[in-house]
Amino acid sequence: MTGFRPLPFSGPCQVILGGGRRELMPKTVQDIETKQAGRRGDGKNLISVWKDLKKNAKAKYVTNREGLLGINTTETDYVLGECVPGWVKPNRSESFPSSFSKKNQL
């Protein structure tokens, strides 16, 4: 396992974007796109955990660029975005919509 450290899904983090969806899935679950097994040895599916924690919130889970850019930020408070191979290209600079700036200053 890599140096991945589980994030505090119940904390103040509103937008979580990252690569390595397999790192969030147990070894017993196969990724629907890559057909590869997850890498978590503890049996936890952190994607499902996040969805369960946010089921009564205005939350979106996205798995591709189009899904991320298609989010209506006026109707969404929480985002979990997981990359799969090919979503993010190295050394490519792109801007996210200005609506992805912090909604609330800490």
C-alpha distance (Angstrom), angle and dihedral (degrees) to the residues before:
residue distance angle dihedral
M1 . . .
T2 3.77 . .
G3 3.79 125.7 .
F4 3.82 90.2 -81.7
R5 3.77 112.0 147.7
P6 3.82 118.4 -163.7
L7 3.79 112.8 -111.2
P8 3.79 122.1 -128.0
F9 3.81 96.0 -104.1
S10 3.79 92.4 -175.9
G11 3.80 93.5 53.0
P12 3.78 132.4 88.9
C13 3.82 96.4 -74.8
Q14 3.81 108.1 123.4
V15 3.80 101.5 176.3
I16 3.80 123.4 37.7
L17 3.80 116.7 -179.6
G18 3.74 122.9 171.7
G19 3.72 149.6 138.1
G20 3.72 129.1 -112.4
R21 3.79 106.3 58.3
R22 3.80 87.3 -179.1
E23 3.81 88.3 65.4
L24 3.81 88.4 64.9
M25 3.81 95.4 48.0
P26 3.82 128.4 77.2
K27 3.79 120.2 -113.9
T28 3.80 88.5 -109.4
V29 3.83 93.4 63.6
Q30 3.78 123.8 77.1
D31 3.82 120.0 -145.1
I32 3.80 107.4 -115.0
E33 3.81 93.0 -139.7
T34 3.80 105.3 36.7
K35 3.83 96.1 29.7
Q36 3.82 88.2 -137.9
A37 3.78 123.9 131.1
G38 3.78 121.8 -109.3
R39 3.79 119.7 -104.3
R40 3.81 104.4 -135.8
G41 3.78 112.3 115.0
D42 3.80 94.8 -169.2
G43 3.81 93.4 70.4
K44 3.81 94.2 -120.4
N45 3.78 121.1 135.5
L46 3.80 101.9 -152.4
I47 3.80 92.0 -170.6
S48 3.81 89.4 60.4
V49 3.81 90.6 43.7
W50 3.82 90.6 54.2
K51 3.81 92.4 46.4
D52 3.81 91.1 50.1
L53 3.80 92.1 49.1
K54 3.80 91.3 49.5
K55 3.83 99.1 40.1
N56 3.82 91.9 112.0
A57 3.80 94.2 40.6
K58 3.78 133.1 79.9
A59 3.79 93.4 -98.3
K60 3.80 135.9 150.9
Y61 3.78 131.3 -164.0
V62 3.80 113.8 -157.5
T63 3.78 131.7 -175.7
N64 3.78 102.7 -174.7
R65 3.78 143.6 37.5
E66 3.79 93.8 -102.5
G67 3.78 90.9 53.9
L68 3.79 91.4 50.1
L69 3.79 95.2 48.2
G70 3.81 90.7 43.7
I71 3.80 94.4 60.5
N72 3.79 114.2 118.9
T73 3.79 98.3 -134.7
T74 3.79 93.6 -165.2
E75 3.82 88.4 62.4
T76 3.82 98.7 37.3
D77 3.80 127.7 74.4
Y78 3.83 100.6 169.2
V79 3.80 132.2 39.0
L80 3.78 131.2 -174.2
G81 3.79 110.1 -173.2
E82 3.78 120.5 -178.3
C83 3.75 123.7 -171.2
V84 3.76 127.1 -138.9
P85 3.80 125.4 -166.9
G86 3.77 111.0 -63.9
W87 3.82 97.9 21.5
V88 3.79 96.3 99.9
K89 3.78 120.1 35.3
P90 3.83 118.1 -151.8
N91 3.81 117.4 -109.2
R92 3.77 92.8 11.0
S93 3.76 114.6 132.1
E94 3.78 117.9 -151.4
S95 3.75 133.8 160.6
F96 3.76 123.9 -128.3
P97 3.79 116.5 -138.6
S98 3.79 113.1 -82.8
S99 3.81 88.1 -117.7
F100 3.81 87.4 75.0
S101 3.80 90.3 71.5
K102 3.79 116.5 111.9
K103 3.77 111.8 -67.9
N104 3.78 93.0 -160.8
Q105 3.76 126.5 31.1
L106 3.80 113.9 -137.9
